[in-house]
Amino acid sequence: MIGAPRRAWLIVLAGGLTLALVAWPLPQAAAAPIWIVTQLVTVAVATYALTSREALHRSGWWVLLASCGLGLAGAALHVMPSENLSEAAWPIALAARSALFVLGLILLLGVRRAQPTDQNFLDAAIVAAGLAIVAWAFLIEPWLSVDPPDAGYAGLMVCFGALDLLLLALAVRIVSNPTSRTPTMLLLATGAGVVFAADLASIVRVGTHGLDDFQPGGLVFTAWQLCGVMIAAAALHPSYGDGYRRPDGGTEDVLPRARFVTFVVVALLAPVVPVIGLLTSGLVPQRTVPALVGAAALTCALLVLLVVRLGNFARLAVRRAGAMNVQSAALMVQATALQQALNDQQALQRELAHRALHDPLTGLANRALLAERLELVLLDAGRGPGGLLLIDLDGFKDVNDTLGHPAGDELLVRVAQRLRVAAAGADTVARLGGDEFAVLLTDTGADSCRHVAERVIEVVREAYPLAERQVLLAASGGLLILGPERAEPAEALRDADLALYAAKESGKNQVVEFSPRMREARLRHAELAASLRAALAADALTVLYQPIVDIHSGQPVALEALLRWRTADGREVPPSKFIGVAEEIGLVVDVGSKVLRDATAQASLWHARHDVAVSVNVSARQLASPAFASDVLSVLADRSLPPAALIIEITETVLVEAAGAAGEFAQRTLTGLREHGVRIAVDDFGTGYSSLAYLQRLPIDILKLDHTFTATLDSPGERDVRFVGAILGLGSSLGVPTVAEGVETPRQAALLRELGCPLAQGYHYARPCPPEGVLDYLSTPVALRASLA
């Protein structure tokens, strides 16, 4: 608090009350100094508070301070007789003080009024009007009729009465309104109430004993003394700076029940009270008309206030009804929007749930939904037989590589449509990912499951019109018959996948049904894969070398590097078994790199002494590596081996699988190596179905005739001889030498020489030997080699 201690108002209030109690019973001569001193102190304190602190509505406070000054003047005029002053001087001063007190309170309460009519003011005025009727009937009218004063004094007393009623109305206004019920305003309301009570007591005394018997004495001036103390204490209170604050947006009274009851009582008593007053004092003709006229005037004023108040309430009800209609409409709009949002959210949840369990491209169930439904089927103890079919598209990668992924996606959608039709009645048709699908059949016998599986594979084979061409696909299927025994979904999927793997291993484009031996074979496959990883890590794989010789002179021109694997228990695993495993588990690149490093390391010495090359087989995955060509050239440089001393062997499978972008990359890789001097050979030539087309554009230096054609020359028919001769003639016409693989007998060697084959390889010439035996072989004369073969 600025300018005064926080409890100064309590000190002023306690001191003022004490002085008032002391002065009240004293004679006027003894009490007068106390009245005047108290008024002087309250004026000084109030002036100090107003000048040292900030507050709302300062004009109202200055008017209240002026009323304190007039109270001091009224007391002084009353106790200090003067022949020059009228006896009405002090009542006029007190009346002026009351008027200023009323004005100050009005300024404090109404200066920030947000509405044309303040309901609380009206309520206070109604109560005051009701009390005015009572005062008229029992106090004022009897007094005027029994002991009428002169007109001026009577007017002054009426003025006092009116001002007292206004003070009461304002006090009621302060107390009844929560926004004005601050400690400061309650102190002012208490002061107004004290003045009203004192004036009312004075009027009652006059009405009872007459005007001549009235001596204002301590009652009136003690009351005004206390009023001044209340004003000073209010000015010092900590809430003085707040004053009266109307809430933002104003207040709209909804006519509480207590006020409504009060209004009803006042309205009912207004016409009755004057009659009761006349009856209790006796019906005197000369009083009846004036009394009733005065009562009627006050009653009319009361009714006008009631009508205004009720009119305001009606307008408020209309406004609130309109506002409620607007709010109701807004709420309806919001409710509609909320309902729409809820519907959209539910639709979105359904869509998200559908997407979580369905393939976005084909709309089929996905792996999660298939597993969920498969689990439900397997957990159903009362279920009948059924089947699980896994399908993998054969050749789909070629479509993506040649026609592009959009065409591949369209093809997958059409396959899905065919599967729905072919597997009509199936519990679930799903896309597991890529080009892999699944069909879950329930309550279907084993024969029916097999029939559905064959029908599915058959409809997939039919041509697809796509990108202005007819696209052919094949499919492999793995079928698991679901018997009555319980199984886990993961196990069922694994067994069906084993059957699918067997179908692809058996040549694709077929359905293979699962059998327990497949699980055992897959277990052996896993063991073999683990052993292969360990063997590669332990450098337990060895490389043997088999000579490639000039068929006429028998002189070796190259050595083919052949990978061999002997397990720790001495068992030899043929390449036909472990090379495929290496492809599956991603070790073929590491295995190929080992063979290349070992072969070139040994060949540097052999080439330097005997001018022989080394031939190394390369897989499709090695060719797909961007670093393959640079790695080959780097190894040759490290070994000081000329590129011409290295032959890269690729199979026809590599040529066929290297389609599209992958084929173009493989071709660029081979062309780049050939430009550096590395020679390219096609291994197992003649077993493929499309290699002739690749011979026209791939950089080929050597053809290697597959051993199956060589084997027919032991007891050849005319057709066999002509067929081999045609292949040899093709190589000759292209300027590409041909190596006959698998030459094991003299008869085969003789026929190949007659057919013009320049180079040969096989047991007839030499078996594969370890690197430490190669130099001995190369140093042995040709005649002795034949005896050693």
Secondary structure, 3 states (H helix, E strand, C coil): CCCCCCCHHHHHHHHHHHHHHHHCCCCHHHHHHHHHHHHHHHHHHHHHHHHHCCCCCHHHHHHHHHHHHHHHHHHHHHHCCCCCCCCCHHHHHHHHHHHHHHHHHHHHHHCCCCCCCCHHHHHHHHHHHHHHHHHHHHHHHHHHHHCCCCHHHHHHHHHHHHHHHHHHHHHHHHHHCHHHCCHHHHHHHHHHHHHHHHHHHHHHHHHHHCCCCCCCHHHHHHHHHHHHHHHHHHHHCHHHHCCCCCCCCCCCCCCCHHHHHHHHHHHHHCCHHHHHHHHHHCCCHHHHHHHHHHHHHHHHHHHHHHHHHHHHHHHHHHHHHHHHHHHHHHHHHHHHHHHHHHHHHHHHHHHHHHHHHECCCCCCECHHHHHHHHHHHHHCCCCCCEEEEEEEEECHHHHHHHHCHHHHHHHHHHHHHHHHHHCCCCCEEEEEECCEEEEEECCCCHHHHHHHHHHHHHHHHCCEEECCEEECCEEEEEEEEECCCCCCHHHHHHHHHHHHHHHHHCCCCCEEECCHHHHHHHHHHHHHHHHHHHHHHCCCEEEEEEEEEECCCCCEEEEEEEEEEECCCCCEECHHHHHHHHHHCCCHHHHHHHHHHHHHHHHHHHHHHHCCEEEEECCHHHHHCCCHHHHHHHHHHHHCCCHHHEEEEEEHHHHHHCCHHHHHHHHHHHHHHHHCCCEEEEEEECCCCCHHHHHCCCCCCEEEECHHHHHCCCCCCHHHHHHHHHHHHHHHHCCCCEEECCCCCHHHHHHHHHCCCCEECCCCCCCCECHHHHHHHHHCCHHHHHHHC
